[in-house]
Amino acid sequence: LRNNNSSRFGKYFEIEFNLKGEPDGGNIQNYLLEKSRVVFQIPGERNFHIFYQFCKAAPQAEKTKYGIQGPADFTYTSWGQCFDVPGIDDYQEYAEMREAMDVIGMTAAAQTEVFNLLAAILWLGNVDFKEAAGDAAQITNPDTAQFVAQLLGVPDAFLLNGLMQRTVETKHGMARGTTYKTPLNSVQAYATRDALAKTIYDKIFDYLVETVNITLSANKSGKSPLCIGVLDIYGFEVFKQNGFEQFCINYVNEKLQQIFIEFTLRLEQEEYVREGIAWTPIDYFNNKIVCDLIESRAPPGIFAVLDDVCKTAHALSDGADQAFQSRVTVCSSNAHFKARGMAFQVVHYAGDVTYEIAGMVEKNKDTLSRDLLELLDCTENQFLAKLFPTGHYDPNDKKSSPTAGFRIKSSANALVQTLSKCIPHYIRCLKPNDEKLPDHYDVPRVNHQIRYLGLLDNIRVRRAGFAYRTLFSKFMERYFLISGATSYAAKKTWNGDDKGGCAAILRDLPIGPNQWQLGKTKVFIKDPETLWMLEDLRVNYWHNMVTRMKNAYRTFVSFKDVCVNRIKRAFRAWQQYRISQARIIQESYRMYKGVAPYYEQKMNNEKIFHSRKERNRFSMTNARRFYGDYLDMPNRQALLNIMGAGAHEEVLFSAKGKVVHHPGILRANKMAPRFIVLTVNALYLIALVRKKDMVSHKLDRTIPIREIDGATLSELADNFIALHCSMLFHDVVLEVEFKTELVSWLTTRGALQPSNVNFTCEMVYFKKKKSKNKIKFVRDEMFKEALFKKNKIKFV
C-alpha cells in the first residue's frame, strides 16, 4: 500500500528572501496530481483526505445544503473501505484547513463554491448506469444526476446526454462531415463520468495553488534575487500492476536521477580534471539511454508512440490499446525495452518495471469529450465558469489537445532547466520496511533502495575522491592558527600567496602526502578524519590560549596586593595633582576676568559678525578685549563740561573717531574728527573747533540711545559704521576703530536689535531729513588704509 499520509502530488516551491536574509515570499509549482485517486482506490487506501473531512466535520447547514452523508455512502470514498486512519483526526484537520483558507485570503464565497464542487464530485460518483437495449447505457438514478446538474449549474438534460451519449463527426478530408449522436455503453459511460470528476478536481487543485501563490507574492514588487528551491516529488513506484500513472512518475524520477548523476558524479570527476588532481576515472551507469527510450522523438520513444495512437484512436475501446501494443514494439531496438504481450517492460535505473497497456491510451488523452466541454461552457455557476473560462474549447479548432504525456514531458524538462540553474543539495529518504512499523529494519529492502538510488556509485566516487575541498583563501583564513609557519600569538604572519600558505600548514601536520593535494584554486582533503583532525587542532589552539590566560591571571592574583598599593598611590597622586591644577585654572580665570571684564559680552557680539564681515587681525577674540571707556572720561573734565547734563550719566563707551561731514550744496562730503561718547541715555559727538587761534570743544550732535534702531556696516575690513535713527530721519556715519564694541553696547544697553545690524557694500542713509546719501565700498589694492572720496570708500 502507498503511504496513507502521502500528498500524492509533486511540488517545487521556492522560498524567496530579501537582501536582509528575511523570508519575503514564495512560489509553488505542482506536478503529477494523482487524479485517478479521485475515482478509485485500492483496498486499504483512502481518497484525498478533504472528502472524508468534508463528510465528517462540515457544519450541519452545509451537509443539509449539499446532501452530504458519511463517506461510506459515496462510491468515490468507499472503494478502499478505509474511512479512518490512525493518527489522523479528520475533525481537527478540517478546522485547520478552513483556517488556512482564511489565511491565504480566500473569501467565504470562494470557500462555499469550492465545497459546492466537492459535493458535486461526490454525488457524481453515485450516478450509476445499466445496460439497456442495444448495449446503450442508461442512468439508474436520474434524481442523483439532476442534483449534480443543480450543483454544477447546468441543465439536467445536458448533463444526462453528456454522460450517456457521444457526439461523433465524420469528415471527408478537410471538409466538414456529418455530425451525429452515438450512445455509450456502461463501461464508456462510467469512464466519461470519472473523467468529468477528475477534471473538476484537478481544476480546483490548480485554483488553490494559484491562490496561495498570489498571497505569497502580495507584498512583493518583483522576483527576489535570493531564493531556496525545494523539490518534493514521488519516489520510484513499482506495484503488482503498474499503469500509466506509475509510468509517468517513474519517467520523472529518471529525469531527476539524470540531474543527480550530472551534479554528484560527472561534475565531481570533471572538477578533479579541471583542478589538475591526480585521479583515476570511475565508471557509473548513465541513465540517459532510459530517458531517450521514453521521451525521444527520433527514433520515436514510448511517449511519441502513445501520442500518435491517441491522434488516430477515436473511440473508447480495446482497439486503441491493441494499436498501441502493436506500435510500441518499434522501441525494441533499445536494450532497456522488452515487449510482454499486452504489457511492456522498461529497465529503469531502479530496476525492471512491467507496465500494463490496458487503459494507457485513454489516460494519455486526459481530455473531456466534446459533449462535456460544451456542457461546461453553458454553466451558470460563476466559479465553475472561472475554472473553465469561455473559449477554452473551440469546436472548429483542428489542432488536437495536448496529451497528458506531452504535458508531463514538458513539465519535467522545464523542471530540469530550473534545477540546473541551482546549487543542489540532496536528501535521500530510505524506507526501512513496507509495514510502516517502528524499530523494524528490512535489510534487503534498504539495500535495494541504496542500489537503485545510485548511492553506491556516489559512494565509490566519494571514497576514491576527496571528502573535502575549499578555496585556498578560505582554508588559509580558517586554519592559519595551527601552523607556526603562518601565525604567531593568534595573528597571521604569512606574507606569501594563499596556495603556499596552505602547503606550509599541511606539511606541518602529522599526515601523509597522500591525504591532501593542491589544485589550481582549491585544496583537497581525502579522508574526513583528516578534516576532523584539523578542526581538533584549531580548537586545541584556543584551549592552549585559554590556559595561558589562566596562568597570567593566577600571576596577577599572586601580586594583587602589590598592584593594589601601586594603584592607590597613583590615585592619590592623581587626586592631589587634579586639585592643584584646578586651583591654577581658577586663579588664571579670575585674573583673566579682571583684565577683560566684558568677555561674555564680546563673545555674544561675535555671533552678529561671524562670517558676515572681514575682520582685522587684532579684532579676533583671542587678540583684543572690550574695555569700554577708552578715553578715560572721569579724567577728561573738558569733555564732561561740554556734555552738560550727560556728564553725570554712566559712560558705556568712549573713543576717538571720525564722522562723515556734509558741508552743504556744491561742496563735497568729507571726514571730520570727533570724540565719541556713549552713555546710558545718549550718543555724544564732540568736535574740536579753532577760533582766533584758540582750540575749544563743541558738542556737535546728541542722539538719544533709544532712537538708534539700526546699523549698517560693509563686508570689508574697514571701520565705517552707519547708525540709523528711523524716527529722526537723520543718520550718522562714523569711522571708529572699535566699531564691533560700539555695536555690542548699542545691542545690550540700547534699542538696537541684532537682526537690524546689516552688512552691505552700498551704505544708504539720511544725511538730513528727506535727503539720502549713498556710500559705496570698493576693494582697491592701492590703498592700505580706507580712503573716503566722492562718496566712495576704497580699501585693500
C-alpha positions in Angstrom: 0.0 0.0 0.0 1.1 3.6 -0.6 1.6 5.8 2.4 -1.8 6.9 3.8 -0.4 10.3 4.6 1.2 11.0 1.2 0.2 14.2 -0.6 0.0 12.3 -3.9 1.3 15.2 -6.0 4.8 16.6 -6.7 5.7 20.2 -5.9 8.6 22.5 -6.4 8.4 25.5 -4.1 10.7 28.5 -3.8 11.2 30.4 -0.6 12.3 33.9 -1.5 14.4 36.2 0.7 15.1 39.9 0.7 18.6 41.4 0.9 18.5 41.2 4.7 18.0 37.4 4.6 14.4 37.6 5.7 11.7 35.4 4.1 9.9 37.7 1.6 7.6 35.4 -0.4 7.4 32.3 -2.4 6.0 30.4 -5.3 4.7 26.8 -5.7 4.6 24.7 -8.9 2.6 21.4 -8.7 3.3 18.3 -10.8 1.6 14.9 -11.4 -1.5 15.2 -9.3 -2.8 11.7 -8.9 -6.3 12.4 -10.3 -7.1 8.7 -10.6 -7.3 8.5 -6.8 -10.4 10.7 -7.0 -12.4 7.9 -8.7 -10.7 4.7 -7.5 -8.6 3.4 -4.6 -7.1 0.0 -3.9 -8.3 -1.8 -0.7 -6.9 -0.3 2.4 -6.4 3.2 0.9 -8.4 6.4 1.1 -9.3 9.1 -1.4 -7.9 12.5 -0.9 -8.4 13.5 2.8 -10.6 16.5 2.0 -13.5 14.3 1.1 -13.5 12.5 4.5 -13.0 15.7 6.4 -15.9 17.3 4.4 -18.3 14.3 5.1 -17.5 14.2 8.8 -16.7 17.7 10.0 -18.7 20.1 7.8 -21.2 22.3 9.5 -24.7 20.8 9.6 -26.0 23.6 7.4 -23.6 22.7 4.6 -24.4 19.0 5.0 -28.1 19.7 4.6 -27.5 22.1 1.7 -25.3 19.7 -0.3 -26.9 16.4 0.9 -23.6 15.3 2.5 -23.7 12.0 4.4 -21.0 9.7 5.7 -18.0 8.7 3.5 -19.4 5.2 3.3 -22.4 6.5 1.4 -20.4 7.7 -1.6 -18.8 5.5 -4.2 -15.7 7.6 -4.6 -14.8 7.4 -0.9 -15.6 3.8 -0.3 -13.5 1.9 -2.9 -10.7 1.2 -0.4 -13.1 0.6 2.6 -10.8 2.8 4.7 -12.7 5.6 6.4 -10.4 6.3 9.4 -6.7 6.4 9.7 -4.8 6.0 13.0 -3.1 9.3 13.9 -5.3 11.4 11.6 -8.1 13.4 13.2 -10.4 14.5 10.3 -12.4 16.9 12.5 -9.3 18.8 13.7 -7.7 18.8 10.2 -11.0 20.2 8.7 -10.9 23.1 11.2 -7.2 23.7 10.4 -7.9 23.5 6.7 -10.7 26.2 6.9 -8.5 28.4 8.9 -5.7 28.0 6.3 -8.2 29.1 3.6 -8.8 32.3 5.6 -5.1 32.8 5.9 -4.4 32.6 2.2 -7.1 35.2 1.5 -10.0 33.1 0.3 -13.3 34.8 0.8 -16.2 33.0 2.4 -18.0 32.9 -1.0 -15.0 31.3 -2.7 -14.8 28.7 0.0 -18.5 27.9 -0.4 -18.0 27.5 -4.2 -15.1 25.1 -3.6 -17.2 22.8 -1.3 -20.1 23.1 -3.7 -17.9 21.5 -6.4 -16.5 18.9 -4.0 -20.1 17.9 -3.2 -20.8 17.7 -6.9 -17.9 15.3 -7.4 -19.1 13.1 -4.5 -22.6 12.9 -5.9 -21.3 12.4 -9.4 -19.6 9.2 -8.3 -23.0 7.9 -7.1 -24.5 8.2 -10.6 -24.9 4.6 -11.8 -25.6 3.1 -15.2 -27.1 -0.1 -16.6 -27.1 -1.7 -20.0 -30.3 -1.0 -21.9 -31.4 -2.2 -25.4 -28.5 -2.3 -27.8 -25.9 -2.1 -25.0 -26.7 1.6 -24.6 -26.0 2.9 -21.1 -29.0 4.2 -19.1 -28.8 6.1 -15.7 -30.5 4.1 -13.0 -30.8 7.1 -10.6 -31.7 10.2 -12.6 -32.6 12.1 -9.4 -28.9 11.9 -8.3 -27.8 13.1 -11.8 -30.3 16.0 -11.6 -28.9 17.1 -8.2 -25.4 17.0 -9.7 -26.6 19.2 -12.5 -28.1 21.6 -9.9 -24.7 21.8 -8.1 -22.8 22.4 -11.4 -25.4 25.0 -12.6 -26.1 23.2 -15.9 -29.4 21.9 -17.4 -30.4 18.5 -16.4 -30.9 17.2 -19.9 -27.4 18.4 -21.0 -25.7 16.5 -18.2 -27.8 13.3 -18.9 -26.9 13.5 -22.6 -23.3 14.2 -21.9 -22.9 11.1 -19.7 -24.8 8.7 -21.9 -24.0 9.9 -25.5 -21.0 11.0 -27.5 -21.0 13.3 -30.5 -19.2 11.9 -33.5 -18.3 13.8 -36.6 -17.5 12.1 -39.9 -15.0 14.0 -42.1 -14.1 13.9 -45.8 -10.5 15.2 -45.9 -10.5 18.8 -44.8 -14.3 19.2 -45.4 -16.8 19.1 -42.5 -18.8 15.9 -42.5 -21.9 14.7 -40.8 -22.4 15.1 -37.0 -24.5 12.6 -35.1 -25.0 11.2 -31.6 -24.0 7.7 -30.7 -24.9 6.1 -27.4 -22.3 4.9 -24.9 -22.2 1.6 -23.3 -22.0 1.3 -19.5 -18.2 1.0 -19.4 -17.8 4.1 -21.6 -20.4 6.0 -19.5 -18.5 5.2 -16.3 -15.3 6.4 -17.9 -17.0 9.6 -19.0 -18.4 10.2 -15.5 -15.0 9.6 -13.9 -13.2 11.9 -16.5 -15.6 14.8 -15.5 -14.9 14.2 -11.8 -11.2 14.1 -12.2 -11.1 17.2 -14.4 -13.1 19.3 -12.0 -10.9 18.2 -9.0 -7.8 19.0 -11.0 -9.1 22.5 -11.8 -9.9 23.1 -8.1 -6.5 22.0 -7.1 -4.8 24.3 -9.6 -7.0 27.2 -8.3 -5.9 26.6 -4.7 -2.2 26.6 -5.7 -2.7 29.8 -7.7 -4.4 31.4 -4.7 -1.5 30.5 -2.4 1.0 31.9 -4.9 -1.0 35.2 -5.2 -0.9 35.5 -1.4 2.8 34.8 -1.1 3.6 37.5 -3.7 1.1 40.1 -2.5 3.8 42.3 -0.8 6.5 41.9 -3.4 7.3 44.3 -6.2 9.2 41.7 -8.3 11.0 38.4 -8.2 13.5 38.2 -5.4 17.2 37.6 -6.4 17.7 35.3 -3.4 15.7 32.0 -3.1 15.9 28.5 -1.9 14.0 25.9 -4.0 12.7 22.6 -2.5 11.6 19.8 -4.7 9.2 17.2 -3.1 8.0 14.6 -5.5 7.0 11.0 -5.7 9.7 8.3 -5.3 10.1 5.4 -7.7 6.9 3.3 -7.8 6.7 -0.5 -8.5 3.5 -2.4 -7.8 2.0 -5.7 -8.9 0.1 -3.9 -11.6 1.6 -0.7 -12.9 -0.3 1.6 -15.3 0.0 5.0 -16.9 0.4 6.8 -13.6 3.4 4.8 -12.5 4.9 5.2 -15.9 4.7 9.0 -15.7 6.0 9.0 -12.1 9.0 6.8 -12.9 9.8 8.9 -16.0 10.1 12.0 -13.9 12.3 10.1 -11.4 14.5 9.1 -14.3 14.9 12.7 -15.3 15.7 13.7 -11.7 18.2 10.8 -11.4 19.9 12.2 -14.6 20.3 15.5 -12.7 21.6 13.7 -9.7 24.2 11.9 -11.8 25.1 15.2 -13.5 25.8 17.1 -10.3 27.2 14.3 -8.0 29.1 12.1 -10.3 30.1 13.6 -13.6 30.7 17.2 -12.4 32.8 16.0 -9.4 35.1 14.0 -11.6 35.3 16.9 -14.1 36.3 19.2 -11.2 39.3 16.9 -10.4 40.4 17.1 -14.0 39.9 20.9 -14.1 42.0 21.4 -10.9 44.8 19.1 -12.2 44.3 16.5 -9.4 45.8 13.0 -9.9 42.7 10.9 -10.4 41.6 7.6 -11.9 38.1 7.9 -13.5 35.3 5.6 -12.2 32.6 4.2 -14.5 29.0 4.6 -13.5 25.6 4.0 -15.1 24.3 6.9 -17.0 20.5 6.6 -17.4 20.3 9.0 -20.4 19.5 5.9 -22.6 16.4 5.2 -20.5 15.3 8.8 -20.7 15.7 8.7 -24.5 13.6 5.5 -24.6 10.7 7.3 -23.0 10.9 10.8 -24.5 12.8 10.7 -27.7 11.1 11.7 -31.0 13.7 10.3 -33.4 13.7 7.4 -33.1 10.3 7.5 -31.5 10.1 6.9 -27.8 7.2 5.5 -25.8 5.5 8.9 -25.3 5.8 9.6 -29.0 4.2 6.3 -30.0 1.4 6.8 -27.4 0.6 10.3 -28.6 0.5 9.0 -32.2 -2.0 6.3 -31.2 -4.1 9.0 -29.4 -4.4 11.0 -32.6 -5.8 8.1 -34.6 -8.0 6.5 -31.9 -11.5 8.0 -31.7 -13.3 5.6 -29.5 -13.1 4.1 -26.0 -12.4 0.5 -26.9 -9.8 -2.1 -26.7 -8.8 -1.4 -30.3 -6.8 1.7 -29.2 -4.8 -0.3 -26.6 -4.2 -3.0 -29.2 -2.9 -0.4 -31.7 -0.5 0.9 -29.1 0.6 -2.7 -28.2 1.5 -3.3 -31.9 3.2 0.1 -32.5 5.2 0.3 -29.3 7.4 -2.6 -30.5 9.3 0.0 -32.5 11.2 0.7 -29.3 12.6 -2.8 -29.1 15.8 -1.6 -30.6 16.6 -0.1 -27.2 18.2 -2.6 -24.9 16.1 -1.2 -21.9 12.8 -2.1 -23.5 11.1 -5.5 -23.7 7.7 -6.3 -25.1 5.4 -8.6 -23.0 2.2 -9.1 -24.9 -0.4 -6.6 -23.6 2.4 -5.1 -21.5 5.9 -3.9 -21.9 8.9 -3.8 -19.5 11.3 -0.9 -19.0 14.7 -1.5 -17.4 14.9 1.6 -15.1 17.9 2.7 -13.1 15.9 1.4 -10.1 15.0 -1.9 -11.6 12.8 -3.7 -14.1 9.1 -2.5 -14.2 6.3 -4.1 -16.3 3.6 -1.7 -17.3 0.0 -2.8 -18.3 -1.0 -1.4 -21.7 -4.8 -1.6 -20.9 -6.2 2.0 -20.4 -3.0 3.8 -21.2 -4.3 5.4 -24.4 -7.4 6.7 -22.7 -5.5 8.0 -19.7 -3.0 9.7 -22.0 -5.8 11.6 -23.8 -6.7 13.2 -20.5 -9.4 15.3 -22.2 -13.1 15.6 -21.7 -15.4 14.6 -24.6 -16.8 17.3 -26.8 -20.2 17.0 -25.1 -18.9 17.6 -21.6 -16.8 20.6 -22.8 -20.0 22.1 -24.3 -21.8 21.3 -21.1 -19.3 23.2 -19.0 -19.4 26.2 -21.4 -23.1 26.7 -20.6 -22.8 26.5 -16.8 -24.5 29.3 -14.7 -22.0 28.6 -11.8 -19.6 31.6 -12.0 -16.9 29.8 -10.1 -17.0 26.8 -12.3 -17.0 29.1 -15.4 -13.9 30.7 -14.0 -12.2 27.3 -13.7 -13.3 26.6 -17.3 -13.1 30.0 -19.0 -15.1 30.8 -22.1 -13.2 29.9 -25.2 -11.2 27.0 -23.6 -13.0 24.8 -26.1 -13.3 25.6 -29.8 -15.3 23.1 -31.8 -13.7 24.4 -35.0 -10.2 24.0 -33.8 -8.4 21.5 -36.0 -5.4 21.0 -33.6 -5.6 18.2 -31.2 -5.4 18.9 -27.4 -2.0 18.2 -25.8 -1.9 14.8 -24.2 -1.1 14.0 -20.6 2.3 12.5 -21.7 3.1 15.7 -23.6 2.3 17.9 -20.7 4.3 15.7 -18.3 7.3 15.7 -20.6 7.2 19.5 -21.0 6.9 20.0 -17.2 9.7 17.6 -16.5 12.0 19.3 -19.0 11.1 22.7 -17.5 11.8 21.4 -14.0 15.2 20.1 -15.1 16.1 23.5 -16.6 15.1 25.2 -13.3 17.1 22.7 -11.2 20.1 23.1 -13.5 20.3 26.8 -12.5 20.5 26.0 -8.8 23.2 24.7 -6.4 21.6 21.3 -5.4 21.6 19.6 -2.0 20.1 16.1 -1.9 18.1 14.4 0.9 17.7 10.7 0.1 14.9 9.1 2.1 15.2 5.3 2.7 12.1 3.3 3.6 13.1 0.9 6.4 10.2 -1.5 5.9 7.0 -1.8 3.9 4.8 -2.5 7.0 5.2 1.1 8.4 6.4 -0.4 11.7 8.8 1.4 14.1 12.2 -0.1 15.0 12.0 -2.6 12.2 14.8 -2.6 9.7 14.4 -4.7 6.5 18.0 -5.1 5.2 17.2 -6.4 1.7 14.6 -3.6 1.2 17.1 -1.0 2.3 19.9 -2.4 0.2 17.6 -2.5 -2.9 16.9 1.3 -2.4 20.6 2.1 -1.9 21.3 0.4 -5.2 18.6 1.9 -7.4 19.1 5.4 -5.9 22.6 5.3 -7.3 24.1 5.8 -3.9 26.7 3.0 -4.4 28.2 4.8 -7.4 28.2 8.1 -5.5 29.9 6.4 -2.5 32.6 4.9 -4.8 33.3 8.3 -6.3 33.5 9.9 -2.9 35.7 7.2 -1.5 38.1 7.3 -4.4 38.0 11.1 -4.4 38.3 13.8 -1.7 35.9 14.3 1.1 36.5 18.0 1.5 37.6 20.8 -0.8 37.7 24.5 -0.5 39.4 27.6 -1.9 42.9 28.4 -0.8 41.8 31.7 0.7 39.1 30.1 2.9 41.4 27.3 4.0 44.1 29.8 4.9 41.7 32.0 6.8 40.3 29.2 9.0 43.5 27.1 9.7 46.4 29.5 9.7 46.4 29.3 13.5 47.6 25.7 13.7 51.0 26.2 12.0 53.9 28.1 13.4 54.9 29.0 9.8 51.8 31.0 9.2 50.9 32.5 12.7 52.2 33.8 16.0 50.1 34.6 19.0 46.9 34.2 17.1 48.0 36.6 14.5 48.5 35.8 10.8 52.2 36.2 9.9 52.3 34.6 6.4 53.2 37.1 3.7 53.2 34.8 0.7 50.3 33.6 -1.5 47.5 31.5 -0.1 48.5 28.4 -2.0 51.9 28.5 -0.5 50.4 29.1 3.0 48.1 26.0 2.6 51.1 23.9 1.6 53.0 25.1 4.7 50.1 24.3 7.0 49.6 20.8 5.6 53.3 20.0 5.7 53.4 20.8 9.4 50.6 18.3 10.1 51.3 14.6 11.1 49.6 13.2 8.0 50.9 11.5 4.9 51.3 13.3 1.5 48.5 11.0 0.1 45.9 12.7 2.3 45.9 16.0 0.5 46.5 17.6 -2.9 46.7 21.2 -4.1 44.8 22.1 -7.2 44.8 25.3 -9.2 42.4 27.1 -7.0 41.4 24.7 -4.2 42.9 22.5 -1.5 41.6 18.9 -1.4 41.5 16.7 1.7 41.0 13.0 1.1 39.6 11.5 4.4 37.1 13.0 6.8 39.4 12.0 9.7 42.0 14.4 8.4 39.5 17.3 8.3 38.4 16.4 11.9 42.0 16.5 13.0 42.3 20.0 11.5 39.3 21.1 13.5 40.6 19.5 16.7 44.0 21.3 16.3 42.2 24.6 15.8 40.0 24.0 18.9 43.0 22.9 20.9 44.9 26.1 19.9 42.3 28.2 21.6 42.3 25.9 24.6 46.0 26.5 24.9 45.5 30.2 24.6 42.9 30.0 27.4 45.4 28.1 29.6 48.0 30.8 29.1 45.4 33.4 30.1 44.6 31.4 33.2 48.3 31.3 34.2 48.5 35.1 33.6 45.5 35.6 35.8 46.9 33.5 38.6 50.2 35.5 38.4 48.1 38.7 38.7 46.3 37.4 41.7 49.6 36.5 43.5 50.8 40.0 43.0 47.4 41.6 43.6 48.4 43.4 46.8 51.4 45.0 45.1 49.3 46.1 42.2 46.6 47.5 44.5 49.1 49.5 46.5 50.6 50.9 43.3 47.1 51.8 42.1 46.2 53.5 45.4 49.4 55.6 45.4 48.9 56.6 41.8 45.3 57.5 42.5 46.2 59.7 45.5 48.9 61.4 43.4 46.4 62.0 40.7 43.9 63.5 43.1 46.5 65.9 44.5 47.5 66.8 41.0 43.9 67.4 40.0 43.3 69.7 42.9 46.4 71.8 42.3 45.6 72.1 38.6 42.0 73.1 39.4 43.4 75.9 41.6 45.7 77.1 38.9 42.8 77.2 36.4 40.6 79.1 38.9 43.3 81.7 39.6 44.0 82.1 35.9 40.4 82.6 35.1 40.0 85.2 37.9 43.0 87.1 36.6 41.6 86.9 33.0 38.2 88.2 34.2 39.9 91.1 35.8 41.8 92.0 32.7 38.8 91.5 30.4 35.6 92.5 32.3 33.4 92.3 29.2 34.4 88.9 27.9 30.9 87.3 27.8 29.6 90.4 26.1 32.2 90.2 23.4 31.6 86.5 22.8 27.8 87.2 22.4 28.6 90.0 19.9 30.8 87.7 17.8 27.6 85.9 16.6 26.5 89.1 14.8 29.7 89.5 12.8 30.7 85.8 12.2 31.1 85.1 8.5 29.4 88.4 7.6 32.4 90.9 7.7 36.0 90.6 7.1 38.0 91.1 10.3 41.2 92.9 11.2 43.9 90.7 12.7 43.7 92.5 16.1 39.9 92.3 16.2 39.8 88.5 16.7 38.5 87.0 20.0 41.9 86.0 21.4 43.7 89.2 20.4 41.6 92.1 21.7 39.3 92.6 24.6 36.5 95.1 25.4 37.4 97.9 27.8 34.5 100.3 27.2 35.9 103.7 28.2 39.0 104.1 26.0 39.2 108.0 26.6 39.2 107.6 30.4 36.2 110.0 30.7 36.4 110.6 34.5 39.8 112.4 33.9 38.5 114.3 30.8 36.8 117.3 32.5 36.7 119.4 29.3 34.7 116.8 27.6 32.4 116.3 30.6 31.8 120.1 30.7 30.7 120.3 27.1 28.3 117.3 27.6 26.1 119.3 30.0 23.7 117.1 31.9 25.2 114.0 30.3 28.3 114.5 32.3 26.6 112.8 35.2 25.5 109.7 33.2 27.2 106.4 33.3 29.7 106.2 30.4 29.4 102.9 28.4 31.8 103.6 25.6 34.2 106.3 24.5 36.8 106.5 21.8 38.2 108.8 19.1 36.8 108.6 15.6 35.6 110.4 12.5 32.3 111.4 11.2 31.2 111.9 7.5 30.5 115.7 7.4 28.1 117.2 4.9 29.1 120.9 4.3 26.2 121.7 2.1 25.3 122.2 -1.6 28.1 122.1 -4.1 30.6 121.1 -1.5 32.0 117.5 -1.2 31.4 115.4 1.8 34.5 114.9 3.9 35.7 113.1 7.1 35.9 115.2 10.3 37.4 114.0 13.7 35.1 113.6 16.6 35.2 112.4 20.2 32.5 109.6 20.5 30.9 109.2 23.9 28.1 106.7 24.6 26.3 106.9 27.9 23.2 105.0 29.1 21.0 107.7 27.6 22.6 109.2 24.5 25.4 109.2 22.0 27.5 112.4 22.1 29.7 113.6 19.2 32.1 116.3 20.3 34.2 118.3 17.9 37.4 120.4 18.3 37.0 124.0 16.9 39.5 126.7 16.4 38.6 130.4 17.0 41.2 133.1 16.9 44.0 130.6 17.4 42.1 129.2 20.3 41.1 125.5 20.4 37.9 124.5 22.2 35.4 121.7 22.4 31.9 121.9 20.8 29.0 119.5 21.2 28.3 118.6 17.5 25.3 116.3 18.0 23.4 114.4 20.7 21.4 111.3 19.6 19.2 109.6 22.2 20.3 106.0 22.5 16.7 104.8 22.2 16.5 106.4 18.8 19.3 104.3 17.3 17.4 101.3 16.0 19.6 100.2 13.0 23.2 99.9 11.9 24.9 99.2 8.6 28.5 98.1 8.1 30.4 97.0 4.9 31.5 93.4 4.3 35.2 94.6 4.0 37.7 95.0 6.8 37.1 98.8 7.2 36.0 100.7 10.3 32.9 102.5 9.0 29.5 102.2 10.6 26.2 104.0 9.9 23.8 104.4 12.8 20.2 104.8 11.7 17.6 106.8 13.5 14.3 105.9 11.8 12.2 108.3 13.8 14.6 111.3 13.3 15.3 110.7 9.6 18.8 111.9 10.3 21.5 109.2 10.5 25.2 109.4 11.2 28.2 107.7 9.6 31.2 107.0 11.8 34.7 105.7 11.3 35.8 104.2 14.6 38.3 101.5 15.3 36.2 99.9 18.0 33.0 99.6 15.9 32.3 96.0 17.0 32.4 97.1 20.6 30.1 100.0 19.8 27.6 97.7 18.2 27.8 95.5 21.3 26.9 98.3 23.7 24.1 99.5 21.4 22.5 96.0 21.3 22.9 95.3 25.0 22.0 98.7 26.5 20.2 100.4 23.7 17.3 99.8 21.3 19.4 98.2 18.5 18.4 94.6 17.8 21.0 92.2 16.4 18.6 91.4 13.4 18.8 95.1 12.4 22.6 95.1 12.0 23.1 94.8 8.2 26.2 94.2 6.1 26.4 95.6 2.6 28.9 97.3 0.2 26.4 100.1 -0.6 25.5 102.1 2.5 22.4 104.2 2.2 21.5 106.7 5.0 19.7 110.0 5.7 22.2 112.8 5.8 19.3 115.1 6.8 15.5 114.9 6.6 14.2 113.9 3.2 17.7 113.7 1.8 19.5 110.4 1.4 23.1 109.7 0.6 24.8 106.5 -0.7 28.4 105.4 0.1 30.0 102.6 -2.0 32.8 100.4 -0.7 35.3 99.4 -3.3 38.2 97.0 -2.9 41.4 98.6 -4.3 44.8 97.1 -3.8 46.5 100.6 -4.0 45.1 101.7 -0.7 46.4 100.2 2.5 44.0 102.3 4.6 40.4 103.3 3.9 40.1 106.4 1.7 36.8 108.4 1.6 36.3 110.4 -1.6 33.2 111.3 -3.6 31.0 109.0 -1.5 33.3 106.1 -2.2 35.5 104.3 0.3 38.4 102.5 -1.2 40.1 99.8 0.8 42.5 97.0 0.1 
